[in-house]
Amino acid sequence: MARSTSDALDELRNYKQLKDLLLSKSKSVGGATPVR
């Protein structure tokens, strides 16, 4: 559980970065995954 709002925002930001990284990786590999 997030202890504070800033912690929650940090986790959300990290999750977004991770998602973007995975998306760019699959794109460079040529994966035809639908964007949600």
Backbone hydrogen bonds in HBPLUS format (Angstrom, degrees):
<---DONOR---> <-ACCEPTOR-->    atom                        ^
c    i                          cat <-CA-CA->   ^        H-A-AA   ^      H-
h    n   atom  resd res      DA  || num        DHA   H-A  angle D-A-AA Bond
n    s   type  num  typ     dist DA aas  dist angle  dist       angle   num
A0008-ALA N   A0004-SER O   3.08 MM   4  6.43 157.4  2.14 148.5 154.5     1
A0009-LEU N   A0005-THR O   2.86 MM   4  6.18 158.0  1.91 153.6 159.8     2
A0010-ASP N   A0006-SER O   2.89 MM   4  6.09 152.6  1.96 144.5 152.2     3
A0011-GLU N   A0007-ASP O   2.94 MM   4  6.26 159.9  1.98 151.9 156.6     4
A0012-LEU N   A0008-ALA O   2.92 MM   4  6.17 157.0  1.98 148.0 154.7     5
A0013-ARG N   A0009-LEU O   2.84 MM   4  6.07 156.5  1.90 148.6 154.9     6
A0014-ASN N   A0010-ASP O   2.89 MM   4  6.15 161.8  1.92 152.4 157.3     7
A0015-TYR N   A0011-GLU O   2.90 MM   4  6.12 154.0  1.97 146.1 153.4     8
A0016-LYS N   A0012-LEU O   2.94 MM   4  6.23 156.1  2.00 147.7 153.9     9
A0017-GLN N   A0013-ARG O   2.94 MM   4  6.22 161.2  1.97 153.2 158.1    10
A0018-LEU N   A0014-ASN O   2.91 MM   4  6.12 157.6  1.97 147.7 154.0    11
A0019-LYS N   A0015-TYR O   2.87 MM   4  6.12 156.7  1.93 148.7 155.2    12
A0020-ASP N   A0016-LYS O   2.86 MM   4  6.11 164.8  1.88 153.7 157.6    13
A0021-LEU N   A0017-GLN O   2.89 MM   4  6.07 156.7  1.94 146.9 153.7    14
A0022-LEU N   A0018-LEU O   2.95 MM   4  6.21 160.8  1.98 149.7 154.3    15
A0023-LEU N   A0019-LYS O   2.85 MM   4  6.09 159.0  1.90 152.3 158.6    16
A0024-SER N   A0020-ASP O   2.88 MM   4  6.09 169.2  1.89 155.5 157.8    17
A0025-LYS N   A0021-LEU O   2.92 MM   4  6.06 149.9  2.01 143.7 152.9    18
A0026-SER N   A0022-LEU O   2.91 MM   4  6.14 167.3  1.92 153.2 155.5    19
A0027-LYS N   A0023-LEU O   2.91 MM   4  6.11 149.7  2.00 146.4 155.7    20
A0028-SER N   A0024-SER O   2.96 MM   4  6.15 160.9  2.00 146.1 150.2    21
A0029-VAL N   A0025-LYS O   3.01 MM   4  6.27 147.5  2.12 147.5 156.9    22
A0030-GLY N   A0026-SER O   2.92 MM   4  6.08 133.9  2.14 135.2 147.6    23
A0031-GLY N   A0026-SER O   2.73 MM   5  5.05 157.1  1.78 159.0 155.1    24
A0030-GLY N   A0027-LYS O   3.01 MM   3  4.98 124.9  2.32  92.7 107.8    25
